Amino acid sequence: MFIDFFLERFAGEGDKNAIIWQDRPYTYPHLLERISYWSKRLREEKIQPGTVTVLEGDFSPEAVALLLALIEQGCVIVPLTAAVATRKEEFIETAQGEISFIFTPDDQVRIKKLPGKGRHVLYDKLRAEKHPGLVLFSSGTTGKAKAILHDVEHLLQKYKVKRKDFTTLAFLLFDHIAGIDTLLYVLSNCSCLVTVEERLPDIVCRVIEKYKVEVLPVSATFMNLLIFSEAYSRYDLSSLKYIAYGSEVMLESTLKKSAALFPGVAILQKYGTTEVGTLRSKSRSSDSPWVKIGGEGFATRVVDGILQIKAHSAMLGYLNSPSPFTEDGWFVTGDRVEVDGEYYRIYGRDCDIINIGGEKVFPTEVENLIQTFDNVAEVLVYGEKNNITGNIVCADISLVKKEDGKKFIINLKKFCLQHLQPYKVPIKIKIVDQLDLSARFKKVRRKED
Amino acid sequence: MPEYKDIVELILTTIDEVNELLPADRQLERSVDTVVFGGDGKLDSLGLVTFIVAVEQKIAETFNVTVTLADEKAMSQRNSPFRNVGALAGYIKKLLAESGK
């Protein structure tokens, strides 16, 4: 029912490749067969519509087939990847997962019953409508991640219009809204999704050359890395037609250099949030930071310099946080924008959040952890501009009693690496006599200059 | 003005320090030919940023001068200063000369 339009399109595609995974092609007929297998298996396992189902995997053929089968079965899907390994238990508990499908690196699956009961008023709302759901996580201010619930029936609407067929690289993650958007877009146009094992420039470029990738969705950070690695000079990237970037602000120097390096490629800015999904967008030109965003089902407005979005495909709400919508249903993105006619220039978050290559870091989460480390008196975490990842996390720390600074810093970084996702670990740590409590606000002000 | 070999030594000392925090399969070899980033280089994006910040800090401590290694200027070089340790040392020497050190 929900995925009929996918299945009809897949059936008309002959032996075309759907997914390249671990350097092996898997065709649309294969994907159809696996969706049918998983639909049957879900019934055999007595997984009822509305069941909160955790899917630990990546863009592998089996995980993709299961994802579609779960949508068809009307389940609530919670995709998780290895990138959130340190927070897996917290996420599963927040989502109240009832059952988990865990994919191994060779695409085998293990099914595990979970203690969660899948109880939530928002889940009840979905079940009453008999619609499938999707739970995604986004950083929360105190370090507790926000669980975002989407109605998949609404999300799928925009893929019902068939668009152009482009071989596309799966750069963004399986548990991110942009990664899911890439997957659904590719499948809805019966294109080929090319996966990579690691998101390093040479690996990505090798795959582009080998499979003649046409669309490369990336982060601004990846473009910096691509330029500094010179990987573009070692491979034939002439198949590329579009580079789509988003999730963080791209420096104008990076944008100009990218446009110069890839003269025949259209470089497009994308915009979206986990709460409202990905909007359709059009950059003024390849080297311009100005972009038109919207598309069917989306409306935008700017209030006090901050972008607000109204979307048909917006989330139902947070499972663990109050509704962020205005009374008239607009989502306040928190992103400061400038307006020029139909075009926006997006400057990013107007608050303490540190954006590291598209990943958000809330200073309080890192401060709360560092505060528990031995001999820390006070700690202040803030962002500092960086030309590769946009920003880096820095920490100023005062100690209870004097000790060897170098050793302390290395031990503290090791401690952080055990407890935080790597991008949240402070890169610069300074030991100070006393904290300048206005420091963070100063940094924020400097960013606005 | 620091000699090329002093700067190479500074980078190699930084490699030792950064290796302490890197997983075994991501560690950099202590050599002038070690690729910093790209090709068969070992660093990922956060590893690269950590390494660059550590080298910048070491330069500030040792030569009392602030340099930025990854910026528009680095991006506009004909060859990336991060292709290996030797190239990075050469680039730093040039930056220090320009800053009058």
Interface residues (C-beta under 8 A of the other chain):
Chain A: E198 L200 P201 D202 T221 F222 N224 L225 I227 F228 S229 E230 A231 R234 L251 S253 T254 K257 G357 N386 N387 I388 T389 I392 I410 K413 K414 L417 P422 Y423 I427 K428
Chain B: E17 E20 L21 F37 G38 G39 D40 G41 D44 S45 L46 L48 V49 T50 I52 V53 Q57 T68 A70 D71 E72 A74 M75 S76 N79 S80 F82 R83
